[in-house]
């Protein structure tokens, strides 16, 4: 079972809502860029919703509190999902 640390309505890192493009697209629609799912842990599966730039910050800083998995866990997790 997946544990979510926050909702898709607010970034776990900067506490802002999803980004909205200020200019409407060609159809006159407002474009919202949804938050990404960042795996804090794969085993157990713990996910935080974050902006793209906040996701880069997690991995480039690194923000260790948001990286609670071992090397190789992501590969193992996604291989299992593909049925390998």
PDB file as gemmi writes it, atoms N, CA and C in Angstrom:
CRYST1    1.000    1.000    1.000  90.00  90.00  90.00 P 1                      
ATOM      1  N   UNK A   1       0.838  -1.183   0.000  1.00  0.00           N  
ATOM      2  CA  UNK A   1       0.000   0.000   0.000  1.00  0.00           C  
ATOM      3  C   UNK A   1       0.882   1.245   0.000  1.00  0.00           C  
ATOM      4  N   UNK A   2       0.542   2.203  -0.828  1.00  0.00           N  
ATOM      5  CA  UNK A   2       1.326   3.440  -0.942  1.00  0.00           C  
ATOM      6  C   UNK A   2       0.945   4.402   0.174  1.00  0.00           C  
ATOM      7  N   UNK A   3       1.964   4.994   0.795  1.00  0.00           N  
ATOM      8  CA  UNK A   3       1.736   6.050   1.782  1.00  0.00           C  
ATOM      9  C   UNK A   3       2.095   7.377   1.124  1.00  0.00           C  
ATOM     10  N   UNK A   4       1.145   8.311   1.110  1.00  0.00           N  
ATOM     11  CA  UNK A   4       1.378   9.639   0.541  1.00  0.00           C  
ATOM     12  C   UNK A   4       1.628  10.622   1.681  1.00  0.00           C  
ATOM     13  N   UNK A   5       2.701  11.399   1.571  1.00  0.00           N  
ATOM     14  CA  UNK A   5       3.048  12.365   2.608  1.00  0.00           C  
ATOM     15  C   UNK A   5       2.283  13.676   2.471  1.00  0.00           C  
ATOM     16  N   UNK A   6       1.741  13.927   1.284  1.00  0.00           N  
ATOM     17  CA  UNK A   6       0.984  15.151   1.039  1.00  0.00           C  
ATOM     18  C   UNK A   6       0.028  14.893  -0.113  1.00  0.00           C  
ATOM     19  N   UNK A   7      -0.748  15.901  -0.479  1.00  0.00           N  
ATOM     20  CA  UNK A   7      -1.695  15.757  -1.585  1.00  0.00           C  
ATOM     21  C   UNK A   7      -1.114  16.384  -2.850  1.00  0.00           C  
ATOM     22  N   UNK A   8      -1.800  16.179  -3.957  1.00  0.00           N  
ATOM     23  CA  UNK A   8      -1.388  16.761  -5.238  1.00  0.00           C  
ATOM     24  C   UNK A   8      -1.642  18.264  -5.289  1.00  0.00           C  
ATOM     25  N   UNK A   9      -2.187  18.811  -4.220  1.00  0.00           N  
ATOM     26  CA  UNK A   9      -2.567  20.226  -4.178  1.00  0.00           C  
ATOM     27  C   UNK A   9      -1.473  21.149  -3.660  1.00  0.00           C  
ATOM     28  N   UNK A  10      -0.409  20.576  -3.038  1.00  0.00           N  
ATOM     29  CA  UNK A  10       0.638  21.416  -2.461  1.00  0.00           C  
ATOM     30  C   UNK A  10       1.968  20.667  -2.455  1.00  0.00           C  
ATOM     31  N   UNK A  11       3.009  21.310  -2.933  1.00  0.00           N  
ATOM     32  CA  UNK A  11       4.352  20.722  -2.978  1.00  0.00           C  
ATOM     33  C   UNK A  11       4.892  20.501  -1.566  1.00  0.00           C  
ATOM     34  N   UNK A  12       5.451  19.327  -1.346  1.00  0.00           N  
ATOM     35  CA  UNK A  12       6.016  18.968  -0.041  1.00  0.00           C  
ATOM     36  C   UNK A  12       7.262  19.783   0.298  1.00  0.00           C  
ATOM     37  N   UNK A  13       7.944  20.318  -0.699  1.00  0.00           N  
ATOM     38  CA  UNK A  13       9.193  21.042  -0.472  1.00  0.00           C  
ATOM     39  C   UNK A  13       8.961  22.544  -0.253  1.00  0.00           C  
ATOM     40  N   UNK A  14       8.239  23.192  -1.174  1.00  0.00           N  
ATOM     41  CA  UNK A  14       8.078  24.657  -1.090  1.00  0.00           C  
ATOM     42  C   UNK A  14       6.696  25.094  -0.598  1.00  0.00           C  
ATOM     43  N   UNK A  15       5.789  24.123  -0.436  1.00  0.00           N  
ATOM     44  CA  UNK A  15       4.438  24.382   0.070  1.00  0.00           C  
ATOM     45  C   UNK A  15       3.608  25.296  -0.829  1.00  0.00           C  
ATOM     46  N   UNK A  16       3.895  25.286  -2.136  1.00  0.00           N  
ATOM     47  CA  UNK A  16       3.103  26.037  -3.105  1.00  0.00           C  
ATOM     48  C   UNK A  16       2.252  25.072  -3.924  1.00  0.00           C  
ATOM     49  N   UNK A  17       1.161  25.576  -4.496  1.00  0.00           N  
ATOM     50  CA  UNK A  17       0.319  24.716  -5.334  1.00  0.00           C  
ATOM     51  C   UNK A  17       1.000  24.421  -6.669  1.00  0.00           C  
ATOM     52  N   UNK A  18       0.410  23.528  -7.480  1.00  0.00           N  
ATOM     53  CA  UNK A  18       0.964  23.262  -8.815  1.00  0.00           C  
ATOM     54  C   UNK A  18       1.090  24.556  -9.621  1.00  0.00           C  
ATOM     55  N   UNK A  19       2.076  24.587 -10.512  1.00  0.00           N  
ATOM     56  CA  UNK A  19       2.299  25.765 -11.344  1.00  0.00           C  
ATOM     57  C   UNK A  19       1.195  25.891 -12.384  1.00  0.00           C  
ATOM     58  N   UNK A  20       0.761  27.135 -12.610  1.00  0.00           N  
ATOM     59  CA  UNK A  20      -0.227  27.428 -13.642  1.00  0.00           C  
ATOM     60  C   UNK A  20       0.425  28.358 -14.640  1.00  0.00           C  
ATOM     61  N   UNK A  21       0.377  27.984 -15.921  1.00  0.00           N  
ATOM     62  CA  UNK A  21       0.935  28.825 -16.973  1.00  0.00           C  
ATOM     63  C   UNK A  21       0.086  30.098 -17.059  1.00  0.00           C  
ATOM     64  N   UNK A  22       0.696  31.279 -16.944  1.00  0.00           N  
ATOM     65  CA  UNK A  22      -0.085  32.524 -16.919  1.00  0.00           C  
ATOM     66  C   UNK A  22      -0.800  32.833 -18.239  1.00  0.00           C  
ATOM     67  N   UNK A  23      -0.298  32.309 -19.325  1.00  0.00           N  
ATOM     68  CA  UNK A  23      -0.915  32.548 -20.634  1.00  0.00           C  
ATOM     69  C   UNK A  23      -1.764  31.348 -21.036  1.00  0.00           C  
ATOM     70  N   UNK A  24      -2.992  31.577 -21.485  1.00  0.00           N  
ATOM     71  CA  UNK A  24      -3.798  30.446 -21.966  1.00  0.00           C  
ATOM     72  C   UNK A  24      -3.171  29.826 -23.212  1.00  0.00           C  
ATOM     73  N   UNK A  25      -3.442  28.536 -23.428  1.00  0.00           N  
ATOM     74  CA  UNK A  25      -2.913  27.876 -24.616  1.00  0.00           C  
ATOM     75  C   UNK A  25      -3.721  28.306 -25.845  1.00  0.00           C  
ATOM     76  N   UNK A  26      -3.443  27.721 -27.004  1.00  0.00           N  
ATOM     77  CA  UNK A  26      -4.103  28.120 -28.250  1.00  0.00           C  
ATOM     78  C   UNK A  26      -5.609  27.908 -28.217  1.00  0.00           C  
ATOM     79  N   UNK A  27      -6.070  27.030 -27.355  1.00  0.00           N  
ATOM     80  CA  UNK A  27      -7.507  26.777 -27.227  1.00  0.00           C  
ATOM     81  C   UNK A  27      -8.146  27.675 -26.169  1.00  0.00           C  
ATOM     82  N   UNK A  28      -7.348  28.566 -25.590  1.00  0.00           N  
ATOM     83  CA  UNK A  28      -7.851  29.473 -24.566  1.00  0.00           C  
ATOM     84  C   UNK A  28      -7.954  28.842 -23.196  1.00  0.00           C  
ATOM     85  N   UNK A  29      -7.335  27.670 -23.022  1.00  0.00           N  
ATOM     86  CA  UNK A  29      -7.416  26.951 -21.755  1.00  0.00           C  
ATOM     87  C   UNK A  29      -6.223  27.297 -20.861  1.00  0.00           C  
ATOM     88  N   UNK A  30      -6.458  27.329 -19.580  1.00  0.00           N  
ATOM     89  CA  UNK A  30      -5.381  27.494 -18.617  1.00  0.00           C  
ATOM     90  C   UNK A  30      -4.674  26.151 -18.462  1.00  0.00           C  
ATOM     91  N   UNK A  31      -3.362  26.183 -18.485  1.00  0.00           N  
ATOM     92  CA  UNK A  31      -2.588  24.952 -18.384  1.00  0.00           C  
ATOM     93  C   UNK A  31      -1.951  24.867 -17.000  1.00  0.00           C  
ATOM     94  N   UNK A  32      -2.266  23.798 -16.291  1.00  0.00           N  
ATOM     95  CA  UNK A  32      -1.677  23.540 -14.979  1.00  0.00           C  
ATOM     96  C   UNK A  32      -0.656  22.420 -15.125  1.00  0.00           C  
ATOM     97  N   UNK A  33       0.505  22.617 -14.510  1.00  0.00           N  
ATOM     98  CA  UNK A  33       1.561  21.594 -14.524  1.00  0.00           C  
ATOM     99  C   UNK A  33       1.450  20.820 -13.216  1.00  0.00           C  
ATOM    100  N   UNK A  34       0.951  19.585 -13.270  1.00  0.00           N  
ATOM    101  CA  UNK A  34       0.751  18.828 -12.032  1.00  0.00           C  
ATOM    102  C   UNK A  34       2.067  18.544 -11.321  1.00  0.00           C  
ATOM    103  N   UNK A  35       1.960  18.308 -10.031  1.00  0.00           N  
ATOM    104  CA  UNK A  35       3.130  17.951  -9.246  1.00  0.00           C  
ATOM    105  C   UNK A  35       3.573  16.533  -9.593  1.00  0.00           C  
ATOM    106  N   UNK A  36       4.865  16.278  -9.467  1.00  0.00           N  
ATOM    107  CA  UNK A  36       5.444  14.957  -9.737  1.00  0.00           C  
ATOM    108  C   UNK A  36       5.381  14.088  -8.494  1.00  0.00           C  
ATOM    109  N   UNK A  37       5.367  12.785  -8.716  1.00  0.00           N  
ATOM    110  CA  UNK A  37       5.473  11.842  -7.601  1.00  0.00           C  
ATOM    111  C   UNK A  37       6.956  11.560  -7.364  1.00  0.00           C  
ATOM    112  N   UNK A  38       7.427  11.867  -6.172  1.00  0.00           N  
ATOM    113  CA  UNK A  38       8.803  11.556  -5.787  1.00  0.00           C  
ATOM    114  C   UNK A  38       8.768  10.438  -4.750  1.00  0.00           C  
ATOM    115  N   UNK A  39       9.479   9.360  -5.026  1.00  0.00           N  
ATOM    116  CA  UNK A  39       9.559   8.266  -4.060  1.00  0.00           C  
ATOM    117  C   UNK A  39      10.556   8.628  -2.967  1.00  0.00           C  
ATOM    118  N   UNK A  40      10.052   8.787  -1.779  1.00  0.00           N  
ATOM    119  CA  UNK A  40      10.909   8.974  -0.610  1.00  0.00           C  
ATOM    120  C   UNK A  40      11.511   7.617  -0.249  1.00  0.00           C  
ATOM    121  N   UNK A  41      10.687   6.578  -0.379  1.00  0.00           N  
ATOM    122  CA  UNK A  41      11.095   5.206  -0.122  1.00  0.00           C  
ATOM    123  C   UNK A  41      10.359   4.306  -1.108  1.00  0.00           C  
ATOM    124  N   UNK A  42      11.007   3.220  -1.496  1.00  0.00           N  
ATOM    125  CA  UNK A  42      10.362   2.229  -2.361  1.00  0.00           C  
ATOM    126  C   UNK A  42       9.845   1.049  -1.557  1.00  0.00           C  
ATOM    127  N   UNK A  43      10.530   0.713  -0.469  1.00  0.00           N  
ATOM    128  CA  UNK A  43      10.173  -0.425   0.377  1.00  0.00           C  
ATOM    129  C   UNK A  43      10.226   0.000   1.835  1.00  0.00           C  
ATOM    130  N   UNK A  44       9.114   0.411   2.450  1.00  0.00           N  
ATOM    131  CA  UNK A  44       7.761   0.520   1.920  1.00  0.00           C  
ATOM    132  C   UNK A  44       7.646   1.713   0.978  1.00  0.00           C  
ATOM    133  N   UNK A  45       6.607   1.692   0.136  1.00  0.00           N  
ATOM    134  CA  UNK A  45       6.430   2.745  -0.865  1.00  0.00           C  
ATOM    135  C   UNK A  45       5.853   3.999  -0.199  1.00  0.00           C  
ATOM    136  N   UNK A  46       6.676   5.050  -0.180  1.00  0.00           N  
ATOM    137  CA  UNK A  46       6.286   6.342   0.386  1.00  0.00           C  
ATOM    138  C   UNK A  46       6.543   7.397  -0.676  1.00  0.00           C  
ATOM    139  N   UNK A  47       5.505   8.204  -0.974  1.00  0.00           N  
ATOM    140  CA  UNK A  47       5.564   9.162  -2.075  1.00  0.00           C  
ATOM    141  C   UNK A  47       5.244  10.569  -1.575  1.00  0.00           C  
ATOM    142  N   UNK A  48       5.956  11.560  -2.114  1.00  0.00           N  
ATOM    143  CA  UNK A  48       5.666  12.977  -1.872  1.00  0.00           C  
ATOM    144  C   UNK A  48       5.427  13.633  -3.229  1.00  0.00           C  
ATOM    145  N   UNK A  49       4.459  14.529  -3.308  1.00  0.00           N  
ATOM    146  CA  UNK A  49       4.194  15.280  -4.532  1.00  0.00           C  
ATOM    147  C   UNK A  49       5.004  16.574  -4.498  1.00  0.00           C  
ATOM    148  N   UNK A  50       5.756  16.831  -5.582  1.00  0.00           N  
ATOM    149  CA  UNK A  50       6.658  17.984  -5.632  1.00  0.00           C  
ATOM    150  C   UNK A  50       6.684  18.591  -7.040  1.00  0.00           C  
ATOM    151  N   UNK A  51       7.076  19.858  -7.130  1.00  0.00           N  
ATOM    152  CA  UNK A  51       7.312  20.500  -8.426  1.00  0.00           C  
ATOM    153  C   UNK A  51       8.547  19.883  -9.088  1.00  0.00           C  
ATOM    154  N   UNK A  52       8.665  20.043 -10.386  1.00  0.00           N  
ATOM    155  CA  UNK A  52       9.833  19.553 -11.120  1.00  0.00           C  
ATOM    156  C   UNK A  52      11.118  20.148 -10.539  1.00  0.00           C  
ATOM    157  N   UNK A  53      11.142  21.472 -10.339  1.00  0.00           N  
ATOM    158  CA  UNK A  53      12.351  22.120  -9.807  1.00  0.00           C  
ATOM    159  C   UNK A  53      12.646  21.684  -8.368  1.00  0.00           C  
ATOM    160  N   UNK A  54      11.605  21.447  -7.593  1.00  0.00           N  
ATOM    161  CA  UNK A  54      11.800  20.972  -6.223  1.00  0.00           C  
ATOM    162  C   UNK A  54      12.335  19.545  -6.236  1.00  0.00           C  
ATOM    163  N   UNK A  55      11.917  18.751  -7.208  1.00  0.00           N  
ATOM    164  CA  UNK A  55      12.421  17.390  -7.355  1.00  0.00           C  
ATOM    165  C   UNK A  55      13.920  17.412  -7.667  1.00  0.00           C  
ATOM    166  N   UNK A  56      14.323  18.322  -8.544  1.00  0.00           N  
ATOM    167  CA  UNK A  56      15.758  18.464  -8.835  1.00  0.00           C  
ATOM    168  C   UNK A  56      16.517  18.858  -7.574  1.00  0.00           C  
ATOM    169  N   UNK A  57      15.927  19.741  -6.770  1.00  0.00           N  
ATOM    170  CA  UNK A  57      16.574  20.190  -5.532  1.00  0.00           C  
ATOM    171  C   UNK A  57      16.775  19.015  -4.568  1.00  0.00           C  
ATOM    172  N   UNK A  58      15.779  18.135  -4.474  1.00  0.00           N  
ATOM    173  CA  UNK A  58      15.889  16.963  -3.595  1.00  0.00           C  
ATOM    174  C   UNK A  58      17.123  16.150  -3.960  1.00  0.00           C  
ATOM    175  N   UNK A  59      17.319  15.928  -5.254  1.00  0.00           N  
ATOM    176  CA  UNK A  59      18.411  15.055  -5.691  1.00  0.00           C  
ATOM    177  C   UNK A  59      19.749  15.780  -5.829  1.00  0.00           C  
ATOM    178  N   UNK A  60      19.737  17.075  -6.083  1.00  0.00           N  
ATOM    179  CA  UNK A  60      20.986  17.811  -6.272  1.00  0.00           C  
ATOM    180  C   UNK A  60      21.580  18.331  -4.971  1.00  0.00           C  
ATOM    181  N   UNK A  61      20.770  18.496  -3.923  1.00  0.00           N  
ATOM    182  CA  UNK A  61      21.280  19.102  -2.688  1.00  0.00           C  
ATOM    183  C   UNK A  61      22.155  18.144  -1.893  1.00  0.00           C  
ATOM    184  N   UNK A  62      21.936  16.914  -1.634  1.00  0.00           N  
ATOM    185  CA  UNK A  62      20.663  16.202  -1.582  1.00  0.00           C  
ATOM    186  C   UNK A  62      19.944  16.463  -0.272  1.00  0.00           C  
ATOM    187  N   UNK A  63      18.629  16.394  -0.334  1.00  0.00           N  
ATOM    188  CA  UNK A  63      17.801  16.524   0.863  1.00  0.00           C  
ATOM    189  C   UNK A  63      17.550  15.106   1.384  1.00  0.00           C  
ATOM    190  N   UNK A  64      18.423  14.648   2.249  1.00  0.00           N  
ATOM    191  CA  UNK A  64      18.418  13.256   2.700  1.00  0.00           C  
ATOM    192  C   UNK A  64      17.105  12.816   3.342  1.00  0.00           C  
ATOM    193  N   UNK A  65      16.393  13.723   3.956  1.00  0.00           N  
ATOM    194  CA  UNK A  65      15.129  13.339   4.582  1.00  0.00           C  
ATOM    195  C   UNK A  65      14.127  12.844   3.540  1.00  0.00           C  
ATOM    196  N   UNK A  66      14.298  13.269   2.289  1.00  0.00           N  
ATOM    197  CA  UNK A  66      13.401  12.853   1.208  1.00  0.00           C  
ATOM    198  C   UNK A  66      14.004  11.750   0.335  1.00  0.00           C  
ATOM    199  N   UNK A  67      15.136  11.215   0.756  1.00  0.00           N  
ATOM    200  CA  UNK A  67      15.752  10.083   0.053  1.00  0.00           C  
ATOM    201  C   UNK A  67      16.057   9.020   1.103  1.00  0.00           C  
ATOM    202  N   UNK A  68      15.104   8.098   1.280  1.00  0.00           N  
ATOM    203  CA  UNK A  68      15.235   7.070   2.310  1.00  0.00           C  
ATOM    204  C   UNK A  68      15.238   5.684   1.676  1.00  0.00           C  
ATOM    205  N   UNK A  69      15.995   5.553   0.612  1.00  0.00           N  
ATOM    206  CA  UNK A  69      16.087   4.252  -0.056  1.00  0.00           C  
ATOM    207  C   UNK A  69      17.548   3.948  -0.342  1.00  0.00           C  
ATOM    208  N   UNK A  70      17.800   2.673  -0.592  1.00  0.00           N  
ATOM    209  CA  UNK A  70      19.160   2.224  -0.869  1.00  0.00           C  
ATOM    210  C   UNK A  70      19.442   2.274  -2.367  1.00  0.00           C  
ATOM    211  N   UNK A  71      20.704   2.347  -2.709  1.00  0.00           N  
ATOM    212  CA  UNK A  71      21.114   2.276  -4.104  1.00  0.00           C  
ATOM    213  C   UNK A  71      20.583   0.978  -4.705  1.00  0.00           C  
ATOM    214  N   UNK A  72      19.948   1.080  -5.843  1.00  0.00           N  
ATOM    215  CA  UNK A  72      19.408  -0.091  -6.518  1.00  0.00           C  
ATOM    216  C   UNK A  72      17.931  -0.336  -6.252  1.00  0.00           C  
ATOM    217  N   UNK A  73      17.359   0.305  -5.217  1.00  0.00           N  
ATOM    218  CA  UNK A  73      15.943   0.096  -4.911  1.00  0.00           C  
ATOM    219  C   UNK A  73      15.033   0.555  -6.048  1.00  0.00           C  
ATOM    220  N   UNK A  74      15.365   1.678  -6.671  1.00  0.00           N  
ATOM    221  CA  UNK A  74      14.487   2.176  -7.742  1.00  0.00           C  
ATOM    222  C   UNK A  74      14.489   1.218  -8.926  1.00  0.00           C  
ATOM    223  N   UNK A  75      15.640   0.711  -9.304  1.00  0.00           N  
ATOM    224  CA  UNK A  75      15.729  -0.246 -10.416  1.00  0.00           C  
ATOM    225  C   UNK A  75      14.926  -1.503 -10.093  1.00  0.00           C  
ATOM    226  N   UNK A  76      15.110  -2.024  -8.881  1.00  0.00           N  
ATOM    227  CA  UNK A  76      14.382  -3.218  -8.451  1.00  0.00           C  
ATOM    228  C   UNK A  76      12.868  -2.965  -8.478  1.00  0.00           C  
ATOM    229  N   UNK A  77      12.439  -1.818  -7.961  1.00  0.00           N  
ATOM    230  CA  UNK A  77      11.022  -1.467  -7.894  1.00  0.00           C  
ATOM    231  C   UNK A  77      10.400  -1.426  -9.288  1.00  0.00           C  
ATOM    232  N   UNK A  78      11.038  -0.707 -10.221  1.00  0.00           N  
ATOM    233  CA  UNK A  78      10.461  -0.562 -11.557  1.00  0.00           C  
ATOM    234  C   UNK A  78      10.585  -1.855 -12.371  1.00  0.00           C  
ATOM    235  N   UNK A  79      11.616  -2.651 -12.150  1.00  0.00           N  
ATOM    236  CA  UNK A  79      11.708  -3.964 -12.799  1.00  0.00           C  
ATOM    237  C   UNK A  79      10.567  -4.869 -12.326  1.00  0.00           C  
ATOM    238  N   UNK A  80      10.256  -4.825 -11.036  1.00  0.00           N  
ATOM    239  CA  UNK A  80       9.136  -5.614 -10.501  1.00  0.00           C  
ATOM    240  C   UNK A  80       7.810  -5.180 -11.121  1.00  0.00           C  
ATOM    241  N   UNK A  81       7.649  -3.880 -11.306  1.00  0.00           N  
ATOM    242  CA  UNK A  81       6.404  -3.369 -11.903  1.00  0.00           C  
ATOM    243  C   UNK A  81       6.257  -3.812 -13.355  1.00  0.00           C  
ATOM    244  N   UNK A  82       7.384  -3.957 -14.056  1.00  0.00           N  
ATOM    245  CA  UNK A  82       7.352  -4.395 -15.451  1.00  0.00           C  
ATOM    246  C   UNK A  82       7.204  -5.910 -15.552  1.00  0.00           C  
ATOM    247  N   UNK A  83       7.337  -6.604 -14.421  1.00  0.00           N  
ATOM    248  CA  UNK A  83       7.197  -8.047 -14.428  1.00  0.00           C  
ATOM    249  C   UNK A  83       8.466  -8.790 -14.791  1.00  0.00           C  
ATOM    250  N   UNK A  84       9.605  -8.128 -14.629  1.00  0.00           N  
ATOM    251  CA  UNK A  84      10.878  -8.776 -14.953  1.00  0.00           C  
ATOM    252  C   UNK A  84      11.295  -9.726 -13.864  1.00  0.00           C  
TER     253      UNK A  84                                                      
END                                                                             
